[in-house]
Every structure is written in C-alpha cells, then in structure tokens.
Amino acid sequence: MDVNSINNKAESHTVTPVSSDVGSAVGVDRRYWYVAVVKNNTEKSSAQKLAKEGYDCFVATQKDVRVWRTGRRVSVDRVVITSAVFIYCTERERRIVVNRPYISRFLTNKAAASTVGGRPVATIPEVQIKNLRFMLGHSDTPVGLVDRTYGRGDRVRVIRGSLCGLEGDVLVSNDGQSELLVSLDILGYAKCSIDPVDVEPIR
C-alpha cells in the first residue's frame, strides 16, 4: 500500500497529533515514531542516510522469495509500505530531517482539527511499531496493509490475483480465522478465502 492511502485514512485513534512545542516536564524533548514520506521510492537508501546521521529508523520490508526464469530462487526485501520511512526522533529533530533533499514531507493527521500552520504531524504508538516489526519478521505469508476492515454484508470487488474483477459479499468466519470469506454470485453460491489486501469496497 502507498503511504498516501494511509494518510487519507488516518484517524485520531490510530495516529496521535503532536504539537510543535512537545517536550517533557524536565525540558528534554520526547521522541516519537514519525512517518517520513520520501521521494522517488527511495525508502531503503533514505533510511540508510538517516541511520548514518544517528537516527533510529526503519523501512517496513519483508523477505520475499522470487523465482527467475532460469529457475534460480532469490530472496529480496519487499517494501510493504511504499514511500514511507519510520523515524524515531524528537519534534526538533523532525524539523531538521524534513529539510533533507530526499524527504518530501511527514505524514499528517487529517482527522485532527486544523491548527495554525496546517494539520498536526502524526505519530505512531510504540506498541503498533513493535507489532508491525514482529509481523514483518515472523509471518509465513506476505504482509499487506488495508485502510479499512470489512464486516458481514460488505460488498467487495477482487482487485488482484486470479479472481481479479470478481464481486461478492463478505461473510464472517465462525472459526476465528483472519481470512475473509466472500460470497460469489456465480453458478449459484460459492465461497472462498480472500485476503483483505486483495479486495476493495464497492461503493
């Protein structure tokens, strides 16, 4: 998923607005996880440059095995959130980083009320960063992001894969599985497991 999609769906319960004068009670600036939007899909190189400057940052990547035409299997780091670099820094440091030539901007909280100078910069809670890193490092299946959840009765369209273009209704699994079950109105009533990242809502 592109980071712009996340920005468009950002809500106050998932991202926290940070004012320009945030600091601790003893005058030491507090660090937060910010999302830097980089230019030209330079996630990895931008993170490397920031790391050399001493910043704690990471790119959401997952090991992916690709098979060449020759049959050779190659392990690559697939970028899960394009154009995004997570950086742990203070607000003062963020103001410095945003001026780097490879940084376009920082993710903002569109759900928050407008403030002087524009919308507040968003931060990601530490626990969510830890959960994301854990998933990226331990999941046996590809990790993807969706900008919404689906419930019983939601009408969706498959947007990728062998079922691309097919429409159906979401069913809720009774066994607690995380996959979506979709009713397909073709040849009677059929159902199959569909990953949430492979569907979009029909409005």
Phi, psi and omega in degrees: 000143177281144182297335178296326178294322179294318180300320182292334183256005184299133180233156187297337181276352179245336175230143185250127178288143180237126180284168185285349184243028181293135177194171180275173182293337182261011175088005179262124182300137178273146178265144178226163172271113176255163177244108178273133177263117185263163182270147171056035178054044180259043186303308186292314181293324179295318179296322178296319179294318179294321179296323178295334178275357177099007180276143174274111183211165176202159176249137179286099180233160178220140178296131182224132180264123179243142182252121179284169179298334179283353182095354180288135180261129182234133178267126180232158175267106180275128178284121183276321179242100184292145176072005185246137172232124177276130182226132181261107185203176176273168177298322179296317179292324179300321180295332177283315183298322184297343179272359177294142185298337182267358178260127179274312182188183173244149180299135179246162181265097183289343181279342181279157179293147179298145178236171178299127181090006179111185182286150180292149178289139183269151173234156179252129180302145182305318183296325179289324175297316180297318179296318179297315180297320179297314180299315182297327183271343187236345183290136178275352179239160182301134177269134176222167180243141174239149183267010175198166174252161182243147179233176182303131177093349179295133179270127184227163176234135176286128186250355178205163180090186185292342179259016184306130179099342181286141180247152180191181180249138181285134173248153179264127180291137180273349185258013176079007179292150184276345181286159177268142172253129184240129176279127182247118184278059180225131179055045180095234184233115180235158176215149180208163180277127181231132178287137180305331181287349182262005181231162175222151181289147174261117186270000000 
